[in-house]
Amino acid sequence: MSSEAPARSTARPVQDLIGIAENVTFSADPAALFRELLVAAGMTLRNPVGIMAANTRFVWGYAGAFRAAAERGIGLDNPGPIAIAHGDKRFTDPAYRENPGYFLLAQQYLLFSRLVDELLDTAAVSGTRGAKARLAAKFLVDALAPTSTLAGNPAAIRKAFDTGGKSIGRGLNNWVHDLRHNGGWPSQVDTSGFEVGVNMAATAGSVVYREDYPPIEKAPGRHVRATA
């Protein structure tokens, strides 16, 4: 009988702990997106050089953003270290270009978003796990956007002044409604126009047949008539 103890895997205990955390948050994250994000974050530790390079670019970018904001404050047109992506409607307000403070806020956020993407690249995660990790990261980064706050959203501040504060009151009312009736998640559709049994049908049912094979695509051909 051999006295040697079996080699232990260092990856399993970490994933077991992540699994415990997933059980607690399963109701809020049934697709295990954040579990895969935690796994990907752990896998970045295998590439310390990549982590250092990404953080170095982040720090240099921050310094460039402060310099660009200061130059814009004295009338110079410094584009900054990172450009706003074409089609990003969050930063279309002129304040993000004309106001040095809002310009700096947008630059800092975009640099942080790029840092998260580069850290996920260092993890070298692909397939379903990589897709879930990137989706969870995007969800968190989008939630941290300055436009998600009143102070960081010049359009929301402008509307608050135009409406005498009524827009803020409506926003708080929607927030309380989501806390009470939508589990704290932002409502994306208006469900008040639907009522079960009146304009929406809902009947009990169950799966009677599930086909695991791909459908068969038949090529067109001649019809053959059977003769007796």
KAMODA-V10984 format. One record per run of one state. SS is the DSSP state (h for helix, s for strand, l for the rest). FROM is the first residue (numbers start at 1). TO is the last residue. If there is no record, write none. Layout:
ss | from | to
SS | FROM | TO
SS | FROM | TO
//
This chain:
ss | from | to
l | 1 | 9
h | 10 | 25
l | 26 | 32
h | 33 | 46
l | 47 | 47
h | 48 | 73
l | 74 | 88
h | 89 | 91
l | 92 | 94
h | 95 | 98
l | 99 | 99
h | 100 | 123
l | 124 | 126
h | 127 | 143
l | 144 | 145
h | 146 | 148
l | 149 | 153
h | 154 | 162
l | 163 | 165
h | 166 | 181
l | 182 | 195
s | 196 | 196
l | 197 | 199
s | 200 | 200
l | 201 | 228
//
